[in-house]
Amino acid sequence: MEPFSFEKIIAWQKANAFTQLVYQITKQFPEDERFGLVSQFRRAAVSIGANIAEGYKKLSKADKLRLLNIAEGSLAECENYIILSRQLTLIDNDEYVLLHQRAEETGRLLTAYSNGIINNKGIKD
């Protein structure tokens, strides 16, 4: 089966890997956080890749960039949850560092992808 075209975008690949890591780490959170922090953290993580994928199919730069900006906002939301999870001792320092590094890497690639769209003359305004 042929992969979807957006799967070739490195920013999407990193966002997808980050989301999988969020799911893996939040499995260990207490049951009483299932409908609180776990739900919010996972929803925000899923939103990153989903908005990259949706933006990929948009025709105009403005639409693409609006969705990538939403993805950046969701990533910032995740960064807040990473900090909060550490403060609440739901994750240890190693998990904090890993999540933080993956979030930063995803953010750098998301910014690069957005800048590529801004500078690409082949995409309709």
N, C-alpha and C positions, 0 to 999 in steps of 0.2 A: 504494500500500500504506500502510495506517494505521500510524503509529509505535506502538511499545509504550508503555504509559502511563508507565513509569518514565523514558522518554526526555524527558518534560516537566519532570522534577525538575532544577533548575539545578545542584544539587550533583552529580548524575550526569553532566550535560553537561560540567561542569568536570573531573570525574574522568576522563571519557572522553577529553577533549582532553589532559589531563596524560599519560594512558597512551600516546596517540599520539605525544606529544613524547618520552617515554621511549624508545619503539621507534625513533623517528627518530634520536635522539642516540646510542643504544647500537649502532646499525648500524656506527658508526665505531670501536667498541672493537676491540682486537686479538682475533684468532681464539682465542688461548689463554684469553680471558675468556668465551668463548661459553657454556661449561657452568658457569662460576663466577658472577661478578658480573652479567653480562648476564642470565643465566637468573633469578637471584634478584631483580634489579631489576625485570625485566618481570613476573615472577610476582606480586610485591607490588603493582605498579601495576595490573595486571589485577584483582587482588582488591578494590581500592577500589570500582570501579564495579560489580563482580559482587555485592558484599555490599549495596550500596545497592539494586540491582535486586531481589535476593532479599528484603531487608527490606521493600521496597515491597509485596510480596504477603502478608506475614505479617499476621495479624489482630490480635494483641495488641501493646500498646505495648512490653511486655517483650521480645518476640521482635524487633520492629523495632529497638529500641534496642540489643539485644545484637549484631545484625548491623551496625548503624552503628558501634558501638564496635570491632568487628573491622575495619571499613573504616578507622577512625581509626588503629588499630594498624598496618595495612598502609601507610598514609600516613606514619606515623612511621618505619617501616622504610625507605620510599623516601627520606625525608629523610636517614637515615643513609647510604644508598647515594650520594646526591648529594654529601655531604661527602666520603665515601671516594673517589668518582670524581675529585673535585677534588684531593684529597691525592695520589692516584696519577697525577695529570696526564693522566687519560683524557678529561677535559673541560677546556675553557678557561674563563676567568673569565666571559665572556659567557654561555656555556651554563650555568655554575653559577648565575649570577644569574637567568637565565630559568627554569630548573628550580625554584630556590628560590622565586621569586615565584609560579609556577603551583601549587606545593605549598601555599604559605601561603594562596592564594586558595581552593584546593580545601578546605583545612582549615577556613577561616572559614565557607564555605557548608555544609560537613558539620556543623559545630557548630550553625549556624542551623537546619538541617533537623532535627537531633536535638532542639533546644530547641522547635521548632514541634510536634514529636510529643509531647514531654513536656507542653506546655501546651494541647494540643488535647483538649478534652473529648469530641469525637465519636468518638475511637478507643477501642476496648475495652482495659481494663487486662489 
